[in-house]
Amino acid sequence: MSLKKKLAVSTLAASMTAASFAGFPFSSTGLAQHLGLVGTAAAAEVGHQTVKDKITTIYKNLTVTEATYLKNYSDEVAVLSQPKFEEIFHPVLKNIKLTDTEKATSLKLFKSVSSVVYDVYANDFDVLKGIRYDEANVALFNSIADQAKVPNLSFDDILDFFFATNGVEAELRTLLANKSGADLVNLADPVYQKTLVKDAVYKVLDRKIGTGALTVSQAFANLNISADDLVQTFVNVNTEIKSSRKAAQSLASAYLRAYPLTTTNPGSGSGSGGGGGGTAVVVTNPTATPGIYDVSKLVSIVGDKATLKLVDADVIKAFDALLAANPGKTGLTLTLNLGTVNAKVIEVPLSKVIIEAAKAKGIANIAVTFNGLTVTIPVSQFSDAVTLTVTNEDDATVTSLTSLKLASKVYSFDLTVGGVKTSTFKQPLTIKLPLANTTGLDKELLSVSKVVYKTLEFHGGVVDGDYIVEPRDTFSTYAVVENKVNFNDVASVQAWAGRQIQVVAAKGAIEGVGASKFAPKSNVTRAEFSKMLIRALNLENSTATESFGDVASTAWYAPYVAVAAEKGIVTGRSASQFDPNATITRAEMATMIARAVKTVNPQATAGDASSLTKFADAAKIAASLKDGVAFAASHNLVIGNAGKFNPNNTATRAEAAVIIYRTINFK
């Protein structure tokens, strides 16, 4: 671009460059509106009068209140101190050696550029000339150019960086090309905004050599200023200068009133893009299949990381479609289907708006599915934005720890709530892992394993065709393995309990006593059976609490007793005593099983009292336990021996394994 043409660059370009310096790309209303990303050419390539008319039209659409917000921003920047300025711009300034005078000039330049936002509203276009020709500014750019080893660095090069056909604005248009209309109208999610702008800046910074090279990109590369540095600077401005958000929102709102955006539905072709001209944007249709929202086109991949970039309004429409298709139903789940995602890391941000809308509308869960993997998130426990991150790990993460055969890929799961990493959940999140390489494996012995300090901890899971389903109250690294557990002291019970012991042990619900011993005829304590039951039915919840005086918080059984007591599966001997080391009777075991099954399957049919008549000793069952035994007997969870139930006999470990096995397979 010639110098003459640069001098005639539109006020829109200058104003929007000021907005960029001021952190406006991260405005709460979105950057597409005030940059004019839809159907408009890069501002630096448009005639002066055309763009002057456009910016005048935009500013005429400002309300008096909105103009006040612009004035507030200009005034706030005008009194910005030198130390605060250097703190805000530290990510960039740390790589540039400036004298105190040059630092002062940098602050003055920032204030001048920021003042343009209001001065143009006041019809003062002459302020732009001072920015370009001020001798101190020219000297500052020359100093930076010398350090960066690039020739003729000027303010116009910065305009090119943002607004040339291969600049940031053009890249943003490209990135948004396949997004929904709501993406362009509402970019309120800060995570989305930051990722979007970073992606664009990253690409433009690559244009430092060869055809299409940009002087600023060359300078940044030579000064070791990264896309992360620039984005963090924008974030700092938007955080530290409190008036910037409302000022940006004002410009965006005025732009939309001046040049409203028009979108079309899929299959309807394209049309006019509103006052700005250009091609209409295709909007995804979240209501095509109620309950399944295809978001595959909203996945952006940069390097080895894929990020889902949802639009709040579209997700809310999907909620409404799901509710309309299921009137009166509760416990509904909306599934976000990302399709096939070829990336090592997959990040799925759910904004606070989405979480709150789901709760308000009675949507119980939001499920995320890709590559056959599904994570179901109960939303009622959260009150802030949630981000799910799944990382595909190397098989060696697990195979280096065990000789057990791997039956799935290895995944690490992370969740942040309000930006804070959260590893435990009040309501478990359910993971559905696709199985792989299961030929020749015993599917009943497949177990979800958790990597804990370079060892594996087994958590079971229910095999469902080519998947295994497991609710988790904690997140970590997980994989499925064939967990073959062999005991050398079960011959005496092999005929009626051998397989059951092997399967229940594989699921991690019951453990041996050491040295390959199971001790099948040993008694079971109340604490031991609580753990077996909670582990078997995936009811673990690290946030559960109990108040028994004889259950120390550090005891190995404490978390299991807490869940069992909280869910009413087991009661104490009194309000303050649990009696963890007391043995459990067969009737007590049956009752605990019945309560646990009802917790997991509330629709399970009630027990039939007549089922007790098959036991000759039914009269010996305590009145408080009869309903539980009847339920267990009705569903064949317990059976007698030679016509008797022996309700008051102490249960053995083998008997416990059998009843746990039947419970695992309860339908």
N, C-alpha and C positions, 0 to 999 in steps of 0.2 A: 504494500500500500504506500502511495506517495506521501511525502510530508504534507503537501497541500491538502490531500484528501484527509489525512489524519487531523489536520487543523479544523476540518469541517465535520469531524465525527459528531454524531448526534448527541444531543443532551441526554437522550435515553441511555446511551452507552455510558456516558460519564456518570449519570445518576445511578445506574445500576452497578457500575464499578464501585461507587461509593457505598452502595448497599452491600456489595460483596465484602469490602473491607470492614464494614460495620457488623458483619456476622449475619446479614439478612438471609443468606441461603439457608439458615437454620430457623427461619421464622416459624411460628407456631401454626401458621395457616398454609405453609408450603411455598416452595420456591418457583414452581412452574408458572404460577399466576403472574408474579411481578417480574419475572425474567422474560415472560412471553414465549415460553418454550413451544407452544402449540401453533404451528402454522406461520411462524414469523421467521424471517431471515436473521442471521446474526446482526446485531445492531451496528457493528462497525462497517458493515457493507451496504448500509441503506443511506439514501440521500439525506442531507442535512435537514431540508425543509420537511420532508416526509416524516422523519422521526421527531422533529420539533413539534409538528402538529399532533403526533401520537402522544408524546409526553404531556403536551398541553391538555389534550383530551383526558388523559388519566388524572392529571392533577385537578381538573375541573370537577371530577367525580369524587373528590375528597370531601367529606363532611367537615364542618367546623371542628368537631371533636377530633376527627382523624388528623386534621392539620395541626391541632394542638399536640398530638402525640409526636408528629415529626419535629415540631419546635422543641418539645421536651427532650427528644433524642439529641438534637443539635446543641441544646443548652447543656445537657449532661456531659457530652463529649468536650464541650468548650472549657470546662473546668477540670478536666481529667489531669491528674498529677503525673509528673514524670515517672516516679517509682511505679505507680499503678499501670501506666502505659507499658513500661518495660516488663512488668510482671505478666500482663496480658499477652504481649507479643514475644515472650521469652522463647517459645518453641522455634521461632524464626530468628530472632535477634541473637540467640546463643551461638549461631554459626557465622555471624557477621561481626567483624571488628569495626566499631564505630567510635569516634571521639565523642566527648561530651557534647560538643557543638552539633555533631551530626545526629546524635540521639535526640537532642532538642529539636532539630529540624524534622526528624521523623515524627515526633509528636505533633509538631505544628502542621505537617502535611496531613496526618491522620485527621486532625481537627478540621482542616480546610476541606478535605474530601467529604467528611461527614456532614459539614454544614451545607453542602450542595443539596442534600436531601430536602431541606426546608427552603433554601434560597431559590431553587427552581420553582417551588410552589409559589413563592412570592414574586415570580416573574423576573428574577435577577439572573440572567444568563452570563453576565460578564464575569461572575466569580470563577467560571471555568478557565478563563484565560490565565488568571493568576497562578493556578495550580501548575499549568504547563510551563510557564516562563519564569517563575520565581528563581532567582539565581541560586539561592540556597538549595532549592529542590534539585536543580540541575547538578549542582556540586555533589549532592548526596547520591544521586543516581550514578554519577561518574565514579565516585568512591566505591560503590557497590560493584559497579561494572569492572573496575580494576581488580577487586578481590575475586570476582567470579570469572575473570579472564574472558569476558564477552565484550564486544564493541558496541558503543552507542546505545546503551541501555537507557530507555526513557519511559515516561508515563504512558506513551502510546504503545509500548511493548506490553505493558500490563493490560491495556485494553485488548490487544490481540490475544493475550493469554486467556482472557475471559470470553471474548466475543468474536474472534476470527472464526472462519469456517472449520478450523481444526482446533478450536479452543474449548474451554470448559462448557460454555453454553451449548455448543453443537454436540458435545459428548452427552450432556444431560438429555438433550432431545432424543439422541439415539437410544440411550438407556431406557427412556420412558416410552419409546415408540410402541412397544407391545403391551404396555400396562393399561389398566382400565381407566376410564374417565375419572373415576373417583380418586385414582392415584394422582391425577393432575390437579384436581380441585382440593384435595385434602391430604397434605403430607404432614399431618400433625405429629406422627410418631417420631420422636427425636432419634431413635435408633435407625429408623428407615432413612431419615434425612441425612444423618451422618454417613451412613453407608453409601447412599446414592451419590452424594457430593464427593466423597472420598474416591469412589470408583471413577468418576469423571476426571478428577484432578490427577489420579494415578495414571490414567491413560494419556492425559495431556503432558504430564511430566516426562513420559517416555519419548516425546517428540523433541529430543535434545540434539539429535544429529541427523544428517541426511535431508532428503526432500521433506518439506513440511515442518522443519525444525522451527521451534519458537525460541526467541531470545531469552525469555524468562525461564523456560524449561532448561535451557543450557545453563543459565545462571544458578538455578536451584540445584541442578545436578552437581555443578562444580563447587557449590557451597555446602553440599551434603544436606540440603533441606528436602525432607521427604513429604509425601502426601499426608502422612500422619501428622507431621509438624504443622502443615497448613490447616488441616481440619481442626486440630486442637486449638490453633489460634482463633479460628472462627468460633469454636465453642466457648473459648475464654471470653471473647468479646460479648457474645450473647449472654453469658452468665454474669459478667462483671458490670456490664452497662445495662442497668435494669430497664431502661426505656426502649431498648432495641426491639424487643418482641412486639410491643404494641405499635411501634413505628412501622415495622415490617408488615404487620397485619393490616395496617391502614393502607399502605401502598398496594398490597395484594388485593384488598377489598375494592379499592378504587379501580384497579386494573380489571377486575372481573365485571364491575358495573360498566366500565367503558367498552370492554371486549369480552362479552360472555362466551364461555366455551360451550360447544355443542358436541354431543356424542351420539353414536348410533349403536344399535344392538347387533349382535353377530348375525351375519347373513343378509343384512339390509343394505350392504354396500357402503359407500362413503359419501360424504357431503361436505358442506361448507363448515369450516372450523370456527364460525362466529366472527365477531368484529375483527379479529386478528387475521382472518383469512387462512387458507391452507386446507389440509386434509383432516377430516373428522377422526376421532380416536375410537377404536373398537372397545366396547365395554364387555367384560366377562359376565356371564349369566349365572349367578350363584344359585338360581332356583331350578335349574334343569332337572336335577335329581335331589329331591328333598332329603337332607341328612348326609349327602355326599357333595362336597363343594370342591370342584376341580380347580386347584390353584397352581397347576403345573406351569402355566405361563407367567406366574408371578415369582418364579424362582430365578434369582440372579446368581451366577457363578463367577467368582473372581479367584484365580489361582486354584487352590484345593478346597475352597470354602464356598458352600452354597447358602444363600440367605433367602428365606421367604419374605416377600415384601407385601404384606396384606394391606388392604384398604378397609378401614373401619366400617364405612357405610356399606360396602359389599358384604362383609361378614354379617352385619346386622340384618341385611336382607335375607341372607341364608338362614339365619335364626328364624326369621319370620316365616320363611317358606317351610321350614321343618315343623314349626308349630302349626301352621295351617294344614299340613298334611297329616298331623297327629293330634286332632282336637281332644283336649281333656287328658292327654297322656302326660305322665311325669317321667323323670329319669331319662330324658332324651339326650342323645349324643350327636353333635355335629362333627363330621369327619372332614378334615382338610386333606385332600389327596394331592400330594406333590408329584405323583407319578414316579418315573425313574430318574434318579438324581445321581449323576456321575461326579461325586465329590467325596473327599475324605471326611469333611466336616459339614454337617447340615445344621443350620441355625434357624429356629422358628420363633420369632418374636410375636407375642400376643399383647397388644396394648392394653392399658388400663381401661380404655373405653370398651374394648371387646370383652374383657373380663367382667366389668360391671354390667354391660348389656346382657351377657349370658345369665348372670345371676338374677337380674331384674326380670328377665323373660322366663325364668325357670328352666333354662338349659342346664342339665346336670354336668355334662362332660364336653370337652373339646378333644377330639382324637386327631392325631397327626400320623399320616401313613405315607411311606415311600419305600421303594425297593422291597416290598413285602413286609417291612417292619411297621408296627403300629404302637404308638404310645398314647394312652388315654388319660387325660388330665381332669380330675374332678375340680371344678372351678370355684365351688362355694367357699373353699378354705383360703382363697386368695383375695386380696383387696388392692392389688397393685399390678403393674405390668409383669408379665411372665415371659421368660425366654427359655425355650427348650433347645439344648444343643446335644447332638448325637455325633460321636466320632467313631469312624471305622478304624479299629485298631488292628495291628498285625496279629496273625494267629499265634505267633510266638509269645505274645503277652500271656497266653494261657498254656500253650504246649510246652513252654519252658519250665512250667511249674508242676506238670503232671504227665503221666504216661497214659492217662485216660483219653479215650478217643473224642475228638472235637466233633460236634454235630451241628454247629452253626458258625456264623462269623462272630467276631468279638467286637462288642460295642461298649463305648463309654458314654454314660448319660450324665448330663449336668442340667441344672435348673437354676435360674436366677429369678428372684422376686423383687421388683423395685430396684433392679440392678445389683442386688446382693445375692451371692451364691447361697443356695439353700439345699441341704442334703437330706433333710428329714421332713416328712409330711404327715399331717394329722390324718388325712385321707390318702390311702395308698394310690400311687399312679400305677396303672397296669401296662406292662410291656408284653407285646405279642411278637415273639421272635421267629422268623422263618428258619425252618430246619434245613440242613444241607449235609450231604455225604452220609446219609443214614443207612445206606445199603449194608446189610449184615449186622446192624446194630439192634439191640433189644430196646424197642421204643418205651417199654414200661420202666426201663432203668434210666431214661433220659432225665436230666435235672438241670435247672438253671443254676449256674455257679457264679459266685461273686468273688472277685479278686480282693483279698484282704491281706495286706502286708505280705505279699508274695506267697500266699497260700490260697487255696480255694475253699469257699464256704458254700455248702449246698442248700438250695432253697426250694427244690422241687419244681412245681409247675405242672399244669395240666396239658397233656398233648391233645391237640385239636387238628387232626389231619396232618398237614405239613407244617404245622406251627406248634409252639408251646407258649402257653399263657401263664403269666405270673404277676400278681400285684406286688409292688415294692413300696415300702414306706421309707426307703433310703435309696439314694442313687450312687452308683459306682461303675465299675467295669464288669460286664456280664457276658457270659457265653453259655451255650448248652453243651454238656458232655454226657457220655454214657458212663454212669457212675456204678461200676461193678464193685459191690461190697460183699466180701465172703467172710463168714464166721465158721470156726472149726468145732463149735460146741452145740450145734442145733440139730444133730441127727435125731435126737429123741422126739423132736416136734416137727421134723421135716415134712411128714405126711400132711399135716393140717395147718402148719404155720411157716414152713420153710420159705416158700415163694413170697409170702406176705412180708416176712422179715426182710428179705433181700430188697424188695421194692420200696418199703417204707424207709429203710436205711439209705437207699439210693437217693431218695427225695430229701434226705437230711432231717426227717421228722423224728427219727429215733437213732440213737448211737450205741455203739458197743461199749464194753466196759474196759477195753484195752487188751492188747496182745491177741487180737483176732477173736476175742470172746464176746458173746452176746448175753450170756446168763439168762436163757429163756425162761427158767422156772423161778427166777428171783421175783420178789414182790415189787410193786410199783408204788411210788409215793405220790402224794397229791401234787407236789411241785413238779415231779417228773412227768406226770400225765398232762399237767397244764402245758408244759413245754411241747410235748408230743402233739397235742391237739392244736395248739396255736400255730406251730410250724407246719403241720400237715394241711391245715385249711387256709394257710397264707393269711392269717389274721394278725401278723406282727404289726405293732405300732409303737415306735419308740417314744411317742409323746404320751402314751397312756401312763396313768399314775395310780397308786394304791396307798392305803393308809394303815395297813396291818402292822401292829407293833412287833410281830415276830418275823417280818420279811425285811431284811436289810436291803437298802437300795443298791448295795454292791453285790448282792447274792446273784449267782448265775441264773436263777429262776425268777428273779424279781420282775423283769420286763414281761415275762409270759404270764405270771400271776396277775400283773397289773391289767393286761388286756383281758384275760379270762374274767377277772372280777368286774372290770368296766363294762363288759358286754353281758354280764349276768350269766356266764357259762358256769361259773363256780362261785359259791358263797363261802364266807369264812365260818369258822366254828362259832364266832361271835363277831361283833362289829370291829373288834380290834385284834382278833386272833385268826390266823389262817391255818396254822398247824401244818406247815409245808412238808415235814418229814414223816407225817402219819401215812400209813399205807391206805390205799383206796380199794373199796370193795367193787365187786362186779356191778352191783346196782348203781353205785355212785358213778362208776365209769360210764354206764349206759346213759345215765341222766345227763352227764356232762356232754356226751356225744350228741344227744338229742338237742340240747340247747345250742350247741355249736352249729349243728346242721341247720337249725331254724334261723340262726343268725345269717348264715350264708345263703340259705334258700328259704326266704320267708313264705314262698308260695307252696312249700312242701305240705302235703296233706297231713292232717293231724293223726296222731296214733289212735289205733282202735283198741279199746280196753279189752275186747274179746280175745286179742292176741295173747293175753297173759294166761288164758285158760289152758294152753298147751303145756304150761309148766306146772308140774305137780306141786311145786313148792311156792307158787305165786303168793300164797298168804304170808310168806315170810318177807315179802318186799315191803319196806317201810312206806306208809301212806304218802309221804312227801316225795317219794321216788317213783311211784307207780306210773304216773303220766310219762315220765322220761323213759322208763323201761318199755312201756307200751309202744311209744313212738319208735324206739330203736328196734323192738321186735317186729313191729308192723312193716318196717322197711328192711328187714333182714340184716340190720347192722349188728345184732346180737342173736345168737342161737343157743339153745340149751345143750345139755349133755345127758343122754339117757333119760329124756323127759323132764329134766330138772334145770332150773336156771342158776341155782346156788347163789342167790343174790348177795349174801353176806360173806361169801368167801373172798379172801384177798385176791385181787387180780394179779396175774403174772405178766412179765414182760412179753411173753409170747402171745398171750391173750390180748394184751394192749396193741401189739403189732397187727394182729388180725383185725381188730375192730377199727383201728386207724386206716388200714388198707381198704376196708369196706367203705369207710367214710370218704376217703379220697375218690373212690369210684361211684359215689352216690349220685344218682341222676334225678 
